[in-house]
């Protein structure tokens, strides 16, 4: 971050480096699922939008919830219940970490 430290002295070089970075980070083409390269900005934009719409939609995504068997978790006794709300002590933390 020499540009920030140097302040106004290197404004021209800082500006030039941002232009270079902007050009390097620009997406100029993408390959669609059919193997075709898209270079038109509108086609690239539509492809990206469709990708994320499909990614976050429920359509076409098989959703099988993971079901735990009945009585999978052991039941706590009435005596054990208050232990869930007590503050942690140092030995509990050490036991969990080490």
N, C-alpha and C positions, 0 to 999 in steps of 0.2 A: 504494500500500500504506500509506495513511495509518493504517488500522486497526491495523496491526502496530506502527507507530511510536508511535501514541498509547497503546497498551497498554490498560489497564482503563478509561480515561476514555471510550472510545467503544464499550464492549461492546454496548450496546443498539443503536447504529446499525450495528455490524458484524453483529450477529445479524439485524437487519432486512434488510441487504443480501444476506446469504446466503440468506434465505428468498425474496427477489425473484429472485435468480439461479437458485435451484433450480426455481422455478415457470417461469421463462423457458426453461430448458433441458429441461423435461419434454416428452416426445413425447405429444401428446394424440390425434393421429390420423395414419394412414398410408393411402395409396392403393394398393390392390392392382393387379396387372397387368390386371384386367378393368375398372378405372376406379372401383371401389367404394371408398368411404371407410370405413375400420375405426376405430371409436372404443372398442370394448371392449378392456380390458387383455389379456385372454387371447387374443383374435384378433390383436392387435398382436404379442404375444409369439410366437405360433405363426408368424406371417408372417415375423418377423425370423429366427427359428430356421430355418425352411425356406429362406429366402434364403441363409443362410450354409452350410447343409448342401449345397444345390445348388451353391453357389459353389466349395466345396472338395471336392466329390465328383468321381469320374472318370466317372460315368454320364452319358451324353448329351453329353459334351464331346468333340468330334472332336480327336483327338490325332495329329498328323502330325509325327513328329520331323524336324528339319531335318538332312538328310544332306549332308555336304560331298563333293564329287567326290574320287575316289581321286587321290592325289598332289597334293592341293590346296596343302599346305604344303611349302615347300622343305626338303630334308634338310640338317642341319648336318654339317660335316666334323668329323673327329676334332680338328683344330686349333681349331675354333670352340667346341667343347663346354666347355672350361674357362672361357671368357668368361662363361658363364651363372652361374657360382658366384663370380666375383670381386666384391669390394666395389665399390660405386658410387664414382665420383670426381666432383668438382665439375663438370667439363666435361660429363660424361654428363647430369647433372641439368639444367644450363643448356641443353644441346642438346635435351632432351626438352621443356622448358617453353617455350623461346623459339624 
